[in-house]
Amino acid sequence: MSWETAALDLLAAGAPTPLIEFPVGAPGVTLLLKDESAQPTGSLRHRHARALFRQAVLDGLITEGTTVVEATGGNAAVAQAWFAKRLGLPYIVVMPGVRGEERARPVEELGGECRFVTPPLAIYDAARQIEGHFLDQFGRAAEHDLAAELFAQVRPDWVVVGAGTGATSATLGRWSRDHDGPGARVVVADPENSAYFPGWTLDALDYATGMPSRIEGIGRPRIEPGFRPDLVDLVVPVPDAAGVAAARLIREVTGLPVGGSSGTALWAALEVVERMRAKGESGMIVSVLGDAHPRHLTTCHDEEWAIGKGLDVREYDAELRRRTGS
C-alpha cells in the first residue's frame, strides 16, 4: 500500500458526533446542539483539518515526509498537529504574539513545533517563508463533511453556526441547496468587531473592521475567501456578553465547558426561535457546538475574566432564562 493510500484511509470520516436537545420555550420548536466537542481533538476544527490534509494529499501537495505549515492558534493548531502526527509528518505552526505555554503545550505534546511572531498579522508571511506545504486554512477553506453527516442524522429547518474561515457555513449552504431542494436555511452567528454581518448586509465582500474578535474561534476583521454570502440565509449579530452568557447556560444544561463561539451560536439560534414563535411556526433548529474544553473555565465561564473584558452578562442571562424557561 502506498503512503498516499494509507494517508487517505487515515483521513476518512470518523463516527458522527451526537445531537443534544436543548430546552426552548416555544411550542412545536425543537433545538438541537451538534456536539463537535466529541471529535478526537475536541472541536469543529478537527473536520477543517481533516479536509485540508485530505485535499492536499489528493492534489499531491502533501506526500511522505512533507513538512506541513500553518499560521493559526488554538483548536485549529491542535487538530492539525494531531493529523500530522498520525500521518508521520513534521508540523510547524506560526502563532501570533509571544510564547504562551497554554497555547504551545497541546501542539508540542503532539510532536508539533510552535513559532511565535509579532505583530500578529505577520504570521501569514512568516509561515509562507517556511519550506514545506502551507495549509492556509483561511485562503483554502476546504469544505468538510459536517453537512453530509448532519443531514443524514436529521432534517432541520435552520442550521446555526459561527464563521471563522467561512467554510462551515458555505458547506452547509451548498449541501442544502444541492442535495435537499430548498432545504435547511443557514444562519451565521457573528460576534462584535467581526466583518461578516456588516459585509453581508452591505453585500461588500471587501468589508473589513480591522478589529479582533473577543470570541475565540469565530469572527474576523475581514471577510475571508471561504465565506459565501450567497449560501447564507441570515447573519445575526450577537453581543459578546450575550455569547458568554449563553456559553454559561450551555454548561449549566449539558455540563460541557463550551467556548464563547458555541454560546454565540446558541444566542443566534434563540433569535430564530423567537422569530418562529412570533409567526406561529414549528420546526427544528440545529446549532453547532464548536468545542468544549476546561480552559474555557478560566475565560468565558469566569466572572473576573468577563469583568476584565468589560462584559456584563446579567441582562443577557435573564433574557436567556426567559426564553428557555431555565
C-alpha positions in Angstrom: 0.0 0.0 0.0 1.4 3.4 -1.0 1.8 6.2 1.6 -0.9 8.2 -0.2 -3.4 5.4 0.0 -2.6 4.8 3.7 -2.9 8.5 4.3 -6.3 8.8 2.7 -7.5 5.8 4.8 -6.4 7.6 7.9 -8.2 10.8 6.8 -11.5 9.1 6.3 -14.5 10.4 8.2 -15.0 9.3 11.8 -18.1 8.4 13.8 -20.9 11.0 13.7 -20.9 13.5 16.6 -24.1 13.5 18.8 -27.1 15.8 18.9 -28.2 17.1 22.3 -31.7 18.5 22.8 -31.7 22.0 24.4 -34.8 23.5 26.1 -36.8 26.2 24.4 -40.0 27.8 25.5 -41.7 27.7 22.1 -44.4 25.0 21.4 -43.6 22.9 18.3 -39.9 24.1 18.0 -37.0 21.8 18.7 -33.5 23.0 19.2 -30.6 20.5 19.0 -26.9 21.1 19.6 -24.5 19.4 17.3 -21.7 18.5 19.7 -18.4 18.9 17.9 -16.5 18.6 21.2 -16.9 14.8 20.7 -14.3 15.0 17.9 -11.0 13.3 18.8 -9.3 16.7 19.2 -12.4 18.2 20.8 -13.6 20.8 18.3 -15.1 21.5 14.9 -11.6 22.4 13.7 -11.0 18.7 13.6 -13.2 18.5 10.4 -11.4 21.5 8.9 -8.0 20.0 9.5 -9.0 16.6 8.0 -10.4 18.3 4.9 -7.3 20.4 4.4 -5.0 17.4 4.8 -7.1 15.2 2.6 -7.3 17.7 -0.3 -3.6 18.4 -0.1 -2.8 14.7 -0.3 -5.2 14.2 -3.3 -3.6 17.2 -5.0 -0.1 15.9 -4.4 0.8 18.9 -2.3 1.5 16.7 0.7 3.5 13.5 0.3 5.5 11.3 2.6 7.9 13.4 4.6 6.4 16.8 3.7 6.7 19.4 6.4 3.2 20.9 7.0 3.0 24.6 7.9 0.1 26.7 9.2 -0.4 30.2 10.6 -3.0 29.9 13.4 -3.6 29.1 17.0 -6.0 27.3 19.3 -8.1 24.4 18.2 -7.0 24.6 14.6 -3.4 24.1 15.5 -4.1 21.2 17.8 -6.3 19.4 15.2 -3.7 19.9 12.5 -0.9 18.6 14.8 -3.0 15.6 15.6 -3.4 14.7 11.9 0.3 15.4 11.1 1.3 13.0 13.9 -0.9 10.3 12.6 0.5 10.7 9.1 4.1 10.8 10.4 4.6 14.4 9.1 6.6 17.3 10.6 4.3 20.1 11.6 5.2 23.7 12.2 2.6 26.3 13.3 3.3 30.1 13.5 1.2 31.7 16.2 0.6 35.4 16.9 2.2 37.1 19.9 4.7 35.9 22.4 5.1 32.4 23.5 2.5 31.1 25.9 2.7 27.6 27.4 -1.0 27.2 27.4 -1.1 27.6 23.6 2.1 25.8 22.8 1.9 22.8 25.0 -1.1 20.9 23.3 0.7 21.2 19.9 4.1 20.3 21.2 2.7 17.3 23.0 1.5 16.0 19.6 5.0 16.5 18.2 4.4 19.8 16.5 6.7 22.9 16.6 5.4 26.3 17.6 6.9 29.6 16.5 5.6 32.9 17.7 5.6 36.1 15.7 4.7 39.8 16.3 2.9 41.7 15.2 0.0 39.2 14.9 -0.7 39.8 11.2 2.9 38.9 10.4 2.2 35.2 11.0 1.0 34.6 7.4 4.1 35.9 5.7 6.3 34.1 8.3 4.5 30.8 7.6 4.9 31.2 3.8 8.7 31.6 4.3 9.0 28.2 5.9 9.9 25.3 3.5 7.0 22.9 3.3 3.3 22.9 2.4 1.4 25.9 3.8 -2.1 24.6 4.6 -3.5 28.2 4.6 -6.8 27.4 6.2 -8.2 30.9 5.5 -7.1 31.0 1.9 -8.2 27.5 1.0 -11.1 26.9 3.5 -11.6 23.3 2.3 -15.2 22.0 2.5 -15.6 19.3 5.2 -18.2 16.6 6.0 -20.3 18.3 8.6 -23.3 18.9 6.3 -23.4 15.4 4.9 -23.2 13.9 8.4 -25.8 16.3 9.9 -28.4 16.0 7.2 -28.1 12.2 7.4 -29.0 12.4 11.1 -31.9 14.9 11.0 -33.8 17.2 8.6 -33.6 20.6 10.3 -35.3 23.8 9.1 -32.5 26.0 10.3 -28.8 25.4 11.0 -26.8 28.0 13.0 -23.0 28.2 13.0 -20.3 30.8 13.7 -17.9 31.9 11.0 -14.1 31.8 11.1 -12.8 30.8 7.7 -16.4 30.8 6.4 -16.0 27.2 5.2 -18.6 25.7 7.5 -21.5 28.0 6.6 -20.6 27.6 2.9 -20.5 23.8 3.2 -23.9 23.7 4.9 -25.5 26.1 2.4 -24.1 24.3 -0.6 -25.2 20.9 0.6 -28.7 22.1 1.5 -29.1 23.7 -1.9 -27.6 20.9 -4.0 -28.9 17.9 -2.1 -32.0 19.0 -0.3 -34.0 21.3 -2.6 -34.8 24.5 -0.7 -33.7 22.5 2.4 -32.4 24.0 5.6 -31.7 27.7 5.9 -28.2 28.6 7.1 -27.7 31.2 9.8 -24.3 32.7 10.7 -23.9 34.0 14.3 -21.4 36.9 14.2 -19.7 38.4 17.3 -18.8 42.1 17.8 -16.0 43.6 15.7 -16.4 40.9 13.0 -16.8 41.8 9.4 -19.3 39.2 8.4 -22.5 40.8 9.5 -21.8 44.3 8.1 -20.3 42.8 4.9 -23.2 40.5 4.3 -25.7 43.3 5.0 -24.0 45.7 2.6 -23.1 43.0 0.0 -19.5 44.1 0.3 -17.0 41.2 0.2 -14.1 43.5 0.7 -15.5 44.8 4.0 -13.1 45.0 7.0 -13.3 46.2 10.5 -9.6 45.8 11.3 -10.5 44.8 14.9 -10.0 41.4 16.5 -12.9 39.4 18.0 -13.1 38.8 21.7 -14.8 35.5 21.0 -12.3 32.7 20.4 -12.6 30.8 17.1 -15.1 32.9 15.2 -15.3 36.5 13.9 -12.8 38.0 11.6 -11.5 41.6 11.0 -12.1 41.0 7.3 -14.3 38.8 5.1 -12.3 35.6 4.3 -12.3 34.0 0.9 -14.1 30.9 2.2 -17.3 32.9 3.2 -20.1 32.6 0.6 -22.8 35.2 1.3 -25.0 33.7 -1.5 -25.1 30.4 0.5 -26.2 32.1 3.8 -29.8 33.0 4.5 -29.3 35.1 7.6 -26.4 36.7 9.6 -27.3 37.5 13.2 -25.0 40.0 15.1 -24.5 38.8 18.7 -23.2 41.0 21.5 -20.2 39.4 23.1 -21.8 39.5 26.6 -24.8 37.5 25.2 -22.5 34.9 23.7 -20.7 34.5 27.0 -24.0 34.3 29.0 -25.2 31.6 26.5 -22.0 29.6 26.8 -22.5 29.5 30.6 -26.1 28.3 30.1 -25.0 25.5 27.8 -22.6 24.4 30.5 -25.4 24.6 33.1 -27.7 22.4 31.0 -25.2 19.9 29.4 -22.2 20.0 31.7 -20.0 20.9 28.8 -17.5 23.8 29.4 -18.0 25.2 25.9 -16.4 28.3 24.4 -17.9 31.6 23.5 -18.4 30.5 19.9 -20.9 27.9 21.0 -22.7 30.5 23.1 -22.8 33.0 20.3 -24.4 30.3 18.0 -26.9 29.5 20.7 -27.9 33.1 21.1 -28.5 33.4 17.4 -30.5 30.1 17.4 -32.7 31.5 20.1 -33.3 34.6 18.0 -34.5 32.3 15.3 -36.8 30.6 17.9 -38.3 34.0 18.7 -39.0 34.6 15.0 -40.7 31.3 14.7 -42.7 31.8 17.9 -43.9 35.2 16.6 -45.0 33.7 13.3 -46.6 30.6 15.0 -44.2 28.3 13.1 -43.0 24.9 14.2 -39.8 23.1 13.2 -36.3 22.1 14.1 -33.1 24.2 14.6 -29.6 22.8 14.9 -26.9 24.9 16.5 -23.3 23.8 16.1 -21.5 23.5 19.4 -17.9 24.2 18.3 -15.9 22.9 21.2 -15.7 22.3 24.9 -12.5 22.4 27.0 -11.5 23.1 30.6 -9.5 26.1 29.5 -12.8 27.9 28.9 -13.5 27.7 32.7 -10.9 30.5 33.1 -12.3 32.7 30.3 -16.0 32.9 29.4 -17.1 30.9 32.5 -15.1 33.1 34.9 -16.7 36.3 36.1 -13.4 38.1 36.7 -12.4 37.4 33.1 -15.7 38.8 31.9 -15.4 42.0 34.0 -11.8 42.4 32.7 -13.2 42.3 29.2 -15.9 44.8 30.0 -18.7 42.2 29.6 -21.8 42.4 31.8 -23.8 39.2 31.2 -26.6 39.8 33.7 -29.1 41.3 31.3 -28.5 38.6 28.8 -28.6 35.8 31.4 -32.1 37.0 32.4 -33.2 37.0 28.8 -31.9 33.6 28.2 -33.8 32.2 31.1 -36.9 33.8 30.0 -36.6 32.3 26.5 -35.6 28.8 27.6 -37.5 28.5 30.9 -34.2 27.5 32.6 
